[in-house]
Amino acid sequence: MHDLYGLPITCDNDATRQGIDDFVHGFISFQTKAVNILKAAKADPENGLANAYAAILYMLLEAPAAPRLAQPFLDNALAASGLTPREDAAVEAARLFVAGDIPKLIELCEATVSAYPRDMVMLKLGQYHTFNIGDFPAMLRIAQKAQPEAADIPYAHGMLAFGFEECHLLDDAEAAARHALTLDESEPWAHHALAHIYLTRGNISEGTAFLESVAHHWADLNSFMHSHNWWHLALFYISSGRTDDLLAAYDAHVWNQNRDYSQDQVGAVSLLARIEFAGINVGDRWQDVADHIAKRGADTTSPFLTLQYLYALGRTHRPEGEDLLKAIEARAEDESKHDWEVWRDVALWAAHGIAAHAAEDYDDCIRFLGKALPRLAECGGSHAQRDLFEQIHLDALIRAGRTSQAQQVLEMRRTFDPDGVPLNTMLADVYDKSGLPAQAAKARARVFSD
């Protein structure tokens, strides 16, 4: 048999093959049918590829329990025989993922895509992990290895676009994203890449119009892609001062999907924080988010995720925040993990900065976050997502009365958000406090230009 992209698979069961196809397509298109692999793998425990994919799916939960849930499927995959070399690579990828040997997993993903350019699972998995360690050139390199053999697959172009975008090659990114949409106008990762491009270029009104025009395509996607693309649209609403639309987007789309999932949780955290930094009252919305995050316990699966969990717990003064900070300190000393130096040299400083912000110790927040910000990409997340930590630092500068530093940061931010309502409001206040009334007036004029 062959999978949906023509790659040979060791399978003689139609239901298993359908489960494999559902995972491949669901994984790269963010459709909920990816979970069908679990039923297929349980029904066919001797199929190595199906069970490897099921183990990978569980690892994508990004939770401490994920390796335990993945292990039975991994055991089945490892016991399978007669697999093709590509299928053996998938089994090994699952093993490395469960073992936490991410550097070797990335090498394997890249080598597999080089040998089998139409293997979209290994391409997506390779990009996922290189993204999480901030190796954006590797994201692009892996995506390029799929071309031209995968030229007919829109999702390959969407992944290529995001690789270009994270390398700040915006023209190339836009070309790849728009080509993906000529193949499939509903391709959500291409929408996502374009959201980044519009944001980085400061094209707020154009970005808003584009995302609103394609938002109907996200309705039935998995919780991450549904909530995350709406998260991007919400960023444009913040800049435009569209408060009603912003809060409606948060309530209906960002925090209305899978409230137990890591990505949905950090999307809610980072959006609520940004809304508050914009001077908007969020009511009691923090409590439900913090309640769900508190259930995670001392989760240090990912530094990028953990730092946002910590912010939510600190913002709501939850005692679990102290436990999480201790877990971060312990993680920074665990030399057995591949990324322990990132925890020690970056995430730990950022965590103490976030804790200081929650304690209203803005001088310490500035000091600790200032150490972390130059290397924060190593913790994972896109530049748009990592901007949360820049905004926490900026908020501390303003609250600490460091107007000269705040002015510098705000004017630099105005290069990519020239007419942003919250930004220019803050800038006007900073210029007033700096004894520069003419500049304050110009900033206010940008706020009320409409």
Buried (B, 14 or more C-beta within 10 A) or exposed (E): BEBBBEBEBBBEBEBBBBBBBBBBBBBBBBBBBBBBBBBBBBEBBBBBBBBBBBBBBBBBBBBEEBBEBBEBBBEBBBEBEEBBEBBBBBBBBBBBBBEBBBEBBBBBBBBBBBEBBBBBBBBBBBBBBBBBBBBBEBBBBBBBBBBEBBEEBBBBBBBBBBBBBBBEBBEBBBBBBBBBBEBBEBBBBBBBBBBBBBBBEBBBEBBBEBBEEBBEBBEEBBBBBBBBBBBBBBBBBBBBBBBEBBBEBBEEBBBBBBBEBBBBBBBBBBBBBBBBBBEBEBEEBBEEBBEBBBEBBBBBBBBBBBBBBBBBBBBBEBEBBEBBBEBBBEBBEEEEBEBBEBBBBBBBBBBBBBBBBBEEBBEBBBBBBBBBBEBBBBBBBBBBBBBBBBBBBBBBBBBBEBBEBBBEBBBEBBEBBEBBBBBBBBBBBBBBBBEBEEBBEBBBEBBEEE
